[in-house]
Amino acid sequence: MNIRELDLNLLLVFDAIYIERSISKAAAKLGMSQPAVSNALRRLRHFTGDTLFYKAGTGVAPTRTAMTLAVPIGHALDTVERGLSSVRSFDPATSTRTFRIGVNDVVHNTLVPALVGLTRREAPHIMLEFVLQDSDRAADSLKGGELDIALLPGFVIGNDLASQKVWEERFAIIMSRSHPFANRDRLTKDDLRELNFVATTHVKRLRGFLDEVFRQNGVERTVACAVADTQNLYPLVAVSDLVALVGVYFAEQYNTDGSLVMFDTPFPVPNIDAHIAWTSEADADEGHKWIRDHVIDILITGSRMRDRARPADLLG
């Protein structure tokens, strides 16, 4: 299979059929006749040696080969579109671009409502896709074109990505107010060795970083449970004998009923800078700059509001 023998316009046809699951709908989307789309599909089938799509109900369904091809073809077309968009002037009022923004459960409630409200007012034809990012793969997802913007800890950002710090996260230990250690004035290293921690499974690199800080201070913490997201960590700690090492800002956000107490660690744990990151190639893209500036502004503003609203009595 030689890519030089392929009419690249056929990729647009493949992408449209894959998305629409219909030859006629793909034709309408592309502004082509149905016979022309069918002919393009025959050429693709000859080139790949696979039927690609088969009849299913009133439309078509992709074969396993088509599903395998859909991701790289979609990314390639998106990359070309972003490249062309970067040399055109950007008008938010008329743009129909799609932006893929990596989020996690920590920032979802702060970012999504504000950004959607803003774009609906200023850029009503823009499509926002919020993707629950795999934090350990987010940098690769940016470089591969799967994401336009992602939230990353500063220590994982290399020279091949551009970024802007949006807040600084301080870490502390939270436990239930009914925990046997909750009434202590402070925690010692010996206390940490006795405690059972709950962690998360979706930020392995950050967890490894924090585990190494503990080891360097002579403590091998016991992780008795790992949950799938940060949001579910706080209520679990509140009703169990488990404790967690978490960011202070968001522990305060979830401690609405006062069921948690918080302790500083008996040794320094470095603060983590949270950054919005993107590829260096997107720097000159006017549309990308428009959306990322709004994302950065919303998160920095949210961080400042949390600073002003911090309760004074959460620390144990």
BALOBA-1460 file (C-alpha; in Angstrom, 3 decimals):
// residues 316
<rec num="1" residu="m" x="0.000" y="0.000" z="0.000"/>
<rec num="2" residu="n" x="1.655" y="3.220" z="-1.220"/>
<rec num="3" residu="i" x="0.145" y="6.497" z="0.025"/>
<rec num="4" residu="r" x="1.380" y="8.240" z="-3.133"/>
<rec num="5" residu="e" x="-1.088" y="6.180" z="-5.157"/>
<rec num="6" residu="l" x="-4.029" y="7.432" z="-3.076"/>
<rec num="7" residu="d" x="-6.212" y="10.395" z="-4.007"/>
<rec num="8" residu="l" x="-6.256" y="12.191" z="-0.644"/>
<rec num="9" residu="n" x="-9.734" y="13.554" z="-1.395"/>
<rec num="10" residu="l" x="-10.941" y="10.012" z="-0.762"/>
<rec num="11" residu="l" x="-10.064" y="10.462" z="2.905"/>
<rec num="12" residu="l" x="-12.694" y="13.199" z="3.156"/>
<rec num="13" residu="v" x="-15.229" y="10.764" z="1.750"/>
<rec num="14" residu="f" x="-14.181" y="8.032" z="4.174"/>
<rec num="15" residu="d" x="-14.430" y="10.431" z="7.134"/>
<rec num="16" residu="a" x="-17.879" y="11.651" z="6.111"/>
<rec num="17" residu="i" x="-19.242" y="8.109" z="5.657"/>
<rec num="18" residu="y" x="-17.737" y="7.025" z="8.973"/>
<rec num="19" residu="i" x="-19.323" y="9.947" z="10.826"/>
<rec num="20" residu="e" x="-22.701" y="9.908" z="9.083"/>
<rec num="21" residu="r" x="-23.025" y="6.100" z="8.788"/>
<rec num="22" residu="s" x="-24.845" y="6.735" z="5.503"/>
<rec num="23" residu="i" x="-23.789" y="7.140" z="1.855"/>
<rec num="24" residu="s" x="-26.567" y="9.633" z="1.122"/>
<rec num="25" residu="k" x="-25.916" y="11.722" z="4.243"/>
<rec num="26" residu="a" x="-22.187" y="11.745" z="3.505"/>
<rec num="27" residu="a" x="-22.943" y="12.950" z="-0.030"/>
<rec num="28" residu="a" x="-25.114" y="15.765" z="1.305"/>
<rec num="29" residu="k" x="-22.449" y="16.758" z="3.847"/>
<rec num="30" residu="l" x="-19.748" y="16.890" z="1.161"/>
<rec num="31" residu="g" x="-21.922" y="18.540" z="-1.489"/>
<rec num="32" residu="m" x="-21.400" y="15.562" z="-3.808"/>
<rec num="33" residu="s" x="-23.785" y="13.287" z="-5.655"/>
<rec num="34" residu="q" x="-24.508" y="9.892" z="-4.132"/>
<rec num="35" residu="p" x="-23.034" y="8.034" z="-7.147"/>
<rec num="36" residu="a" x="-19.815" y="10.068" z="-6.782"/>
<rec num="37" residu="v" x="-19.519" y="9.073" z="-3.127"/>
<rec num="38" residu="s" x="-20.232" y="5.438" z="-3.968"/>
<rec num="39" residu="n" x="-17.532" y="5.543" z="-6.660"/>
<rec num="40" residu="a" x="-15.063" y="7.055" z="-4.176"/>
<rec num="41" residu="l" x="-15.870" y="4.268" z="-1.709"/>
<rec num="42" residu="r" x="-15.213" y="1.642" z="-4.419"/>
<rec num="43" residu="r" x="-11.780" y="3.186" z="-5.023"/>
<rec num="44" residu="l" x="-11.037" y="3.151" z="-1.293"/>
<rec num="45" residu="r" x="-12.082" y="-0.492" z="-1.081"/>
<rec num="46" residu="h" x="-9.737" y="-1.360" z="-3.942"/>
<rec num="47" residu="f" x="-6.882" y="0.573" z="-2.312"/>
<rec num="48" residu="t" x="-7.303" y="-0.966" z="1.171"/>
<rec num="49" residu="g" x="-8.427" y="-4.456" z="0.142"/>
<rec num="50" residu="d" x="-11.320" y="-4.216" z="2.614"/>
<rec num="51" residu="t" x="-15.036" y="-3.525" z="2.197"/>
<rec num="52" residu="l" x="-14.742" y="-0.791" z="4.891"/>
<rec num="53" residu="f" x="-18.525" y="-0.418" z="5.297"/>
<rec num="54" residu="y" x="-21.437" y="-2.845" z="5.078"/>
<rec num="55" residu="k" x="-25.187" y="-2.345" z="4.980"/>
<rec num="56" residu="a" x="-26.796" y="-1.969" z="8.394"/>
<rec num="57" residu="g" x="-30.436" y="-0.993" z="8.680"/>
<rec num="58" residu="t" x="-31.056" y="2.084" z="6.539"/>
<rec num="59" residu="g" x="-27.373" y="3.046" z="6.500"/>
<rec num="60" residu="v" x="-23.941" y="1.479" z="6.749"/>
<rec num="61" residu="a" x="-21.640" y="0.321" z="9.551"/>
<rec num="62" residu="p" x="-17.817" y="0.279" z="9.611"/>
<rec num="63" residu="t" x="-15.759" y="-2.894" z="9.452"/>
<rec num="64" residu="r" x="-12.958" y="-3.511" z="11.939"/>
<rec num="65" residu="t" x="-10.474" y="-2.148" z="9.385"/>
<rec num="66" residu="a" x="-12.525" y="1.037" z="8.965"/>
<rec num="67" residu="m" x="-12.643" y="1.543" z="12.735"/>
<rec num="68" residu="t" x="-8.865" y="1.131" z="12.852"/>
<rec num="69" residu="l" x="-8.376" y="3.685" z="10.069"/>
<rec num="70" residu="a" x="-10.902" y="6.209" z="11.408"/>
<rec num="71" residu="v" x="-8.708" y="7.594" z="14.185"/>
<rec num="72" residu="p" x="-5.533" y="8.379" z="12.159"/>
<rec num="73" residu="i" x="-7.553" y="9.653" z="9.198"/>
<rec num="74" residu="g" x="-9.643" y="11.898" z="11.454"/>
<rec num="75" residu="h" x="-6.528" y="13.242" z="13.169"/>
<rec num="76" residu="a" x="-4.808" y="13.863" z="9.828"/>
<rec num="77" residu="l" x="-7.767" y="15.841" z="8.494"/>
<rec num="78" residu="d" x="-8.015" y="17.809" z="11.727"/>
<rec num="79" residu="t" x="-4.299" y="18.638" z="11.559"/>
<rec num="80" residu="v" x="-4.661" y="19.949" z="8.015"/>
<rec num="81" residu="e" x="-7.724" y="21.974" z="9.038"/>
<rec num="82" residu="r" x="-5.893" y="23.481" z="12.009"/>
<rec num="83" residu="g" x="-2.932" y="24.320" z="9.779"/>
<rec num="84" residu="l" x="-5.141" y="26.076" z="7.233"/>
<rec num="85" residu="s" x="-7.070" y="27.841" z="9.990"/>
<rec num="86" residu="s" x="-3.867" y="29.196" z="11.494"/>
<rec num="87" residu="v" x="-3.111" y="31.191" z="8.338"/>
<rec num="88" residu="r" x="-6.647" y="32.562" z="8.045"/>
<rec num="89" residu="s" x="-7.960" y="35.404" z="10.149"/>
<rec num="90" residu="f" x="-10.154" y="34.175" z="12.987"/>
<rec num="91" residu="d" x="-13.590" y="35.658" z="13.598"/>
<rec num="92" residu="p" x="-15.273" y="34.031" z="16.618"/>
<rec num="93" residu="a" x="-18.692" y="35.261" z="15.488"/>
<rec num="94" residu="t" x="-18.546" y="33.225" z="12.267"/>
<rec num="95" residu="s" x="-16.012" y="30.452" z="12.971"/>
<rec num="96" residu="t" x="-17.214" y="26.847" z="12.812"/>
<rec num="97" residu="r" x="-14.051" y="25.317" z="14.258"/>
<rec num="98" residu="t" x="-14.003" y="22.450" z="16.736"/>
<rec num="99" residu="f" x="-11.739" y="22.661" z="19.785"/>
<rec num="100" residu="r" x="-10.912" y="19.567" z="21.834"/>
<rec num="101" residu="i" x="-10.144" y="20.449" z="25.435"/>
<rec num="102" residu="g" x="-8.793" y="17.928" z="27.919"/>
<rec num="103" residu="v" x="-10.436" y="18.139" z="31.344"/>
<rec num="104" residu="n" x="-10.507" y="16.132" z="34.537"/>
<rec num="105" residu="d" x="-13.032" y="15.970" z="37.344"/>
<rec num="106" residu="v" x="-11.061" y="18.555" z="39.334"/>
<rec num="107" residu="v" x="-11.605" y="21.434" z="36.866"/>
<rec num="108" residu="h" x="-14.694" y="20.258" z="34.997"/>
<rec num="109" residu="n" x="-17.244" y="22.127" z="37.114"/>
<rec num="110" residu="t" x="-15.214" y="25.337" z="37.073"/>
<rec num="111" residu="l" x="-14.282" y="25.409" z="33.401"/>
<rec num="112" residu="v" x="-17.109" y="23.871" z="31.410"/>
<rec num="113" residu="p" x="-20.110" y="26.056" z="32.396"/>
<rec num="114" residu="a" x="-18.113" y="29.283" z="32.119"/>
<rec num="115" residu="l" x="-16.480" y="28.440" z="28.785"/>
<rec num="116" residu="v" x="-19.673" y="27.129" z="27.190"/>
<rec num="117" residu="g" x="-21.588" y="30.229" z="28.288"/>
<rec num="118" residu="l" x="-18.912" y="32.510" z="26.857"/>
<rec num="119" residu="t" x="-18.656" y="30.731" z="23.510"/>
<rec num="120" residu="r" x="-22.427" y="30.596" z="23.106"/>
<rec num="121" residu="r" x="-22.455" y="34.392" z="23.409"/>
<rec num="122" residu="e" x="-19.352" y="35.224" z="21.384"/>
<rec num="123" residu="a" x="-18.836" y="32.254" z="19.064"/>
<rec num="124" residu="p" x="-22.175" y="30.455" z="18.626"/>
<rec num="125" residu="h" x="-20.996" y="28.230" z="15.758"/>
<rec num="126" residu="i" x="-17.889" y="26.890" z="17.471"/>
<rec num="127" residu="m" x="-17.979" y="23.274" z="18.630"/>
<rec num="128" residu="l" x="-16.401" y="22.504" z="22.014"/>
<rec num="129" residu="e" x="-15.464" y="18.904" z="22.760"/>
<rec num="130" residu="f" x="-14.503" y="18.344" z="26.386"/>
<rec num="131" residu="v" x="-12.508" y="15.125" z="26.614"/>
<rec num="132" residu="l" x="-11.940" y="13.318" z="29.901"/>
<rec num="133" residu="q" x="-8.186" y="13.216" z="29.551"/>
<rec num="134" residu="d" x="-5.843" y="10.467" z="30.598"/>
<rec num="135" residu="s" x="-3.485" y="12.703" z="32.558"/>
<rec num="136" residu="d" x="-0.537" y="10.373" z="31.960"/>
<rec num="137" residu="r" x="-1.087" y="10.506" z="28.183"/>
<rec num="138" residu="a" x="-2.256" y="14.108" z="27.865"/>
<rec num="139" residu="a" x="1.096" y="15.418" z="26.587"/>
<rec num="140" residu="d" x="1.159" y="12.737" z="23.873"/>
<rec num="141" residu="s" x="-2.497" y="13.493" z="23.054"/>
<rec num="142" residu="l" x="-1.555" y="17.131" z="22.451"/>
<rec num="143" residu="k" x="1.375" y="16.219" z="20.217"/>
<rec num="144" residu="g" x="-0.729" y="13.692" z="18.322"/>
<rec num="145" residu="g" x="-3.536" y="16.162" z="17.646"/>
<rec num="146" residu="e" x="-6.126" y="14.374" z="19.771"/>
<rec num="147" residu="l" x="-6.363" y="17.421" z="22.053"/>
<rec num="148" residu="d" x="-5.912" y="21.134" z="21.415"/>
<rec num="149" residu="i" x="-5.522" y="22.074" z="25.079"/>
<rec num="150" residu="a" x="-4.818" y="20.018" z="28.208"/>
<rec num="151" residu="l" x="-4.269" y="20.570" z="31.930"/>
<rec num="152" residu="l" x="-0.869" y="19.254" z="33.036"/>
<rec num="153" residu="p" x="1.346" y="19.443" z="36.114"/>
<rec num="154" residu="g" x="4.329" y="21.652" z="35.397"/>
<rec num="155" residu="f" x="6.927" y="18.955" z="36.044"/>
<rec num="156" residu="v" x="5.817" y="16.863" z="33.022"/>
<rec num="157" residu="i" x="5.927" y="19.683" z="30.458"/>
<rec num="158" residu="g" x="8.922" y="19.502" z="28.147"/>
<rec num="159" residu="n" x="10.404" y="22.008" z="25.719"/>
<rec num="160" residu="d" x="8.178" y="20.720" z="22.929"/>
<rec num="161" residu="l" x="5.022" y="22.134" z="24.559"/>
<rec num="162" residu="a" x="3.976" y="25.703" z="25.357"/>
<rec num="163" residu="s" x="2.108" y="26.376" z="28.582"/>
<rec num="164" residu="q" x="0.724" y="28.905" z="31.030"/>
<rec num="165" residu="k" x="0.529" y="28.380" z="34.787"/>
<rec num="166" residu="v" x="-3.051" y="28.731" z="36.055"/>
<rec num="167" residu="w" x="-2.631" y="27.918" z="39.736"/>
<rec num="168" residu="e" x="-0.265" y="26.438" z="42.287"/>
<rec num="169" residu="e" x="-1.450" y="23.430" z="44.286"/>
<rec num="170" residu="r" x="-0.400" y="22.804" z="47.878"/>
<rec num="171" residu="f" x="-0.792" y="19.280" z="49.260"/>
<rec num="172" residu="a" x="-2.066" y="18.148" z="52.649"/>
<rec num="173" residu="i" x="-3.581" y="15.053" z="54.264"/>
<rec num="174" residu="i" x="-7.329" y="14.822" z="54.761"/>
<rec num="175" residu="m" x="-9.260" y="12.446" z="56.992"/>
<rec num="176" residu="s" x="-12.736" y="12.075" z="58.449"/>
<rec num="177" residu="r" x="-13.586" y="14.220" z="61.430"/>
<rec num="178" residu="s" x="-14.393" y="10.929" z="63.200"/>
<rec num="179" residu="h" x="-10.982" y="9.381" z="62.424"/>
<rec num="180" residu="p" x="-9.003" y="8.331" z="65.548"/>
<rec num="181" residu="f" x="-6.189" y="10.733" z="64.553"/>
<rec num="182" residu="a" x="-8.486" y="13.678" z="63.796"/>
<rec num="183" residu="n" x="-8.064" y="15.353" z="67.190"/>
<rec num="184" residu="r" x="-4.261" y="15.396" z="67.103"/>
<rec num="185" residu="d" x="-2.415" y="18.690" z="66.898"/>
<rec num="186" residu="r" x="-0.183" y="17.418" z="64.103"/>
<rec num="187" residu="l" x="0.874" y="14.249" z="62.311"/>
<rec num="188" residu="t" x="4.275" y="12.609" z="62.673"/>
<rec num="189" residu="k" x="6.152" y="10.288" z="60.327"/>
<rec num="190" residu="d" x="5.207" y="7.382" z="62.593"/>
<rec num="191" residu="d" x="1.554" y="8.378" z="62.232"/>
<rec num="192" residu="l" x="1.882" y="8.317" z="58.444"/>
<rec num="193" residu="r" x="3.256" y="4.778" z="58.586"/>
<rec num="194" residu="e" x="0.129" y="3.653" z="60.478"/>
<rec num="195" residu="l" x="-2.402" y="5.342" z="58.194"/>
<rec num="196" residu="n" x="-4.120" y="3.703" z="55.227"/>
<rec num="197" residu="f" x="-4.321" y="5.933" z="52.162"/>
<rec num="198" residu="v" x="-6.767" y="6.090" z="49.281"/>
<rec num="199" residu="a" x="-5.339" y="7.269" z="45.942"/>
<rec num="200" residu="t" x="-6.600" y="7.686" z="42.380"/>
<rec num="201" residu="t" x="-5.868" y="5.543" z="39.338"/>
<rec num="202" residu="h" x="-6.064" y="8.265" z="36.648"/>
<rec num="203" residu="v" x="-2.968" y="10.328" z="37.565"/>
<rec num="204" residu="k" x="-0.276" y="7.683" z="37.994"/>
<rec num="205" residu="r" x="2.620" y="10.039" z="37.276"/>
<rec num="206" residu="l" x="1.554" y="12.487" z="39.993"/>
<rec num="207" residu="r" x="0.948" y="9.642" z="42.425"/>
<rec num="208" residu="g" x="4.437" y="8.311" z="41.717"/>
<rec num="209" residu="f" x="5.912" y="11.763" z="42.253"/>
<rec num="210" residu="l" x="4.241" y="12.096" z="45.671"/>
<rec num="211" residu="d" x="5.164" y="8.535" z="46.678"/>
<rec num="212" residu="e" x="8.810" y="9.339" z="45.933"/>
<rec num="213" residu="v" x="8.643" y="12.449" z="48.150"/>
<rec num="214" residu="f" x="7.402" y="10.238" z="51.003"/>
<rec num="215" residu="r" x="10.174" y="7.676" z="50.405"/>
<rec num="216" residu="q" x="12.834" y="10.370" z="50.395"/>
<rec num="217" residu="n" x="11.559" y="11.320" z="53.860"/>
<rec num="218" residu="g" x="11.671" y="7.758" z="55.156"/>
<rec num="219" residu="v" x="7.959" y="6.918" z="54.824"/>
<rec num="220" residu="e" x="6.522" y="4.160" z="52.641"/>
<rec num="221" residu="r" x="2.829" y="4.960" z="52.652"/>
<rec num="222" residu="t" x="0.245" y="2.183" z="52.533"/>
<rec num="223" residu="v" x="-2.329" y="2.618" z="49.762"/>
<rec num="224" residu="a" x="-5.298" y="0.456" z="50.693"/>
<rec num="225" residu="c" x="-7.663" y="1.610" z="47.946"/>
<rec num="226" residu="a" x="-7.535" y="3.435" z="44.610"/>
<rec num="227" residu="v" x="-10.575" y="5.115" z="43.066"/>
<rec num="228" residu="a" x="-11.156" y="6.062" z="39.443"/>
<rec num="229" residu="d" x="-11.480" y="9.822" z="39.911"/>
<rec num="230" residu="t" x="-10.713" y="12.544" z="42.402"/>
<rec num="231" residu="q" x="-14.335" y="13.545" z="42.873"/>
<rec num="232" residu="n" x="-15.214" y="10.269" z="44.587"/>
<rec num="233" residu="l" x="-12.178" y="10.334" z="46.853"/>
<rec num="234" residu="y" x="-13.493" y="12.972" z="49.257"/>
<rec num="235" residu="p" x="-16.820" y="11.348" z="50.254"/>
<rec num="236" residu="l" x="-15.024" y="8.010" z="50.694"/>
<rec num="237" residu="v" x="-12.546" y="9.557" z="53.126"/>
<rec num="238" residu="a" x="-15.403" y="11.255" z="54.992"/>
<rec num="239" residu="v" x="-17.098" y="7.926" z="55.847"/>
<rec num="240" residu="s" x="-14.099" y="5.630" z="56.333"/>
<rec num="241" residu="d" x="-10.814" y="5.235" z="58.202"/>
<rec num="242" residu="l" x="-8.881" y="5.998" z="54.991"/>
<rec num="243" residu="v" x="-6.899" y="9.197" z="54.496"/>
<rec num="244" residu="a" x="-5.727" y="10.939" z="51.323"/>
<rec num="245" residu="l" x="-2.929" y="13.197" z="50.166"/>
<rec num="246" residu="v" x="-4.727" y="15.841" z="48.109"/>
<rec num="247" residu="g" x="-4.612" y="19.390" z="46.829"/>
<rec num="248" residu="v" x="-5.795" y="21.899" z="49.416"/>
<rec num="249" residu="y" x="-7.936" y="23.995" z="47.051"/>
<rec num="250" residu="f" x="-10.160" y="21.151" z="45.996"/>
<rec num="251" residu="a" x="-10.372" y="19.512" z="49.397"/>
<rec num="252" residu="e" x="-11.826" y="22.805" z="50.604"/>
<rec num="253" residu="q" x="-14.215" y="22.859" z="47.656"/>
<rec num="254" residu="y" x="-15.591" y="19.406" z="48.463"/>
<rec num="255" residu="n" x="-15.665" y="19.836" z="52.253"/>
<rec num="256" residu="t" x="-18.998" y="21.639" z="52.187"/>
<rec num="257" residu="d" x="-20.389" y="19.842" z="55.254"/>
<rec num="258" residu="g" x="-17.274" y="20.067" z="57.441"/>
<rec num="259" residu="s" x="-16.870" y="16.286" z="57.546"/>
<rec num="260" residu="l" x="-13.147" y="16.454" z="56.739"/>
<rec num="261" residu="v" x="-10.138" y="17.731" z="58.639"/>
<rec num="262" residu="m" x="-6.796" y="18.517" z="57.080"/>
<rec num="263" residu="f" x="-3.221" y="18.205" z="58.327"/>
<rec num="264" residu="d" x="0.058" y="19.460" z="56.983"/>
<rec num="265" residu="t" x="2.588" y="16.715" z="56.300"/>
<rec num="266" residu="p" x="5.461" y="16.449" z="58.836"/>
<rec num="267" residu="f" x="7.923" y="17.165" z="56.017"/>
<rec num="268" residu="p" x="7.756" y="19.527" z="53.031"/>
<rec num="269" residu="v" x="5.862" y="18.295" z="49.971"/>
<rec num="270" residu="p" x="6.625" y="20.465" z="46.918"/>
<rec num="271" residu="n" x="3.751" y="22.481" z="45.532"/>
<rec num="272" residu="i" x="2.638" y="21.458" z="42.057"/>
<rec num="273" residu="d" x="2.110" y="24.093" z="39.372"/>
<rec num="274" residu="a" x="-0.959" y="23.371" z="37.237"/>
<rec num="275" residu="h" x="-0.534" y="24.495" z="33.625"/>
<rec num="276" residu="i" x="-2.691" y="24.786" z="30.550"/>
<rec num="277" residu="a" x="-0.546" y="23.293" z="27.779"/>
<rec num="278" residu="w" x="-0.619" y="23.223" z="23.993"/>
<rec num="279" residu="t" x="1.770" y="22.517" z="21.138"/>
<rec num="280" residu="s" x="4.254" y="25.174" z="20.095"/>
<rec num="281" residu="e" x="2.866" y="24.938" z="16.553"/>
<rec num="282" residu="a" x="-0.456" y="26.342" z="17.810"/>
<rec num="283" residu="d" x="1.106" y="29.544" z="19.153"/>
<rec num="284" residu="a" x="0.441" y="31.521" z="15.972"/>
<rec num="285" residu="d" x="-3.065" y="30.111" z="15.451"/>
<rec num="286" residu="e" x="-5.450" y="33.003" z="16.142"/>
<rec num="287" residu="g" x="-8.395" y="30.722" z="16.865"/>
<rec num="288" residu="h" x="-6.397" y="28.564" z="19.225"/>
<rec num="289" residu="k" x="-5.115" y="31.661" z="21.018"/>
<rec num="290" residu="w" x="-8.686" y="32.923" z="21.392"/>
<rec num="291" residu="i" x="-9.957" y="29.750" z="23.041"/>
<rec num="292" residu="r" x="-6.884" y="29.049" z="25.172"/>
<rec num="293" residu="d" x="-6.796" y="32.632" z="26.500"/>
<rec num="294" residu="h" x="-10.375" y="32.189" z="27.696"/>
<rec num="295" residu="v" x="-9.574" y="28.806" z="29.276"/>
<rec num="296" residu="i" x="-6.567" y="30.302" z="31.080"/>
<rec num="297" residu="d" x="-8.542" y="33.331" z="32.257"/>
<rec num="298" residu="i" x="-11.399" y="31.199" z="33.626"/>
<rec num="299" residu="l" x="-9.069" y="28.914" z="35.587"/>
<rec num="300" residu="i" x="-6.893" y="31.725" z="36.953"/>
<rec num="301" residu="t" x="-10.010" y="33.647" z="38.005"/>
<rec num="302" residu="g" x="-11.402" y="30.516" z="39.648"/>
<rec num="303" residu="s" x="-8.145" y="30.034" z="41.535"/>
<rec num="304" residu="r" x="-8.212" y="33.605" z="42.843"/>
<rec num="305" residu="m" x="-11.820" y="33.225" z="43.949"/>
<rec num="306" residu="r" x="-10.904" y="30.060" z="45.864"/>
<rec num="307" residu="d" x="-8.067" y="31.951" z="47.541"/>
<rec num="308" residu="r" x="-10.427" y="34.645" z="48.761"/>
<rec num="309" residu="a" x="-13.064" y="32.145" z="49.898"/>
<rec num="310" residu="r" x="-10.776" y="29.731" z="51.761"/>
<rec num="311" residu="p" x="-12.204" y="28.680" z="55.134"/>
<rec num="312" residu="a" x="-9.975" y="29.349" z="58.137"/>
<rec num="313" residu="d" x="-10.775" y="26.240" z="60.171"/>
<rec num="314" residu="l" x="-10.182" y="23.290" z="57.819"/>
<rec num="315" residu="l" x="-6.598" y="22.622" z="58.867"/>
<rec num="316" residu="g" x="-6.375" y="20.233" z="61.792"/>
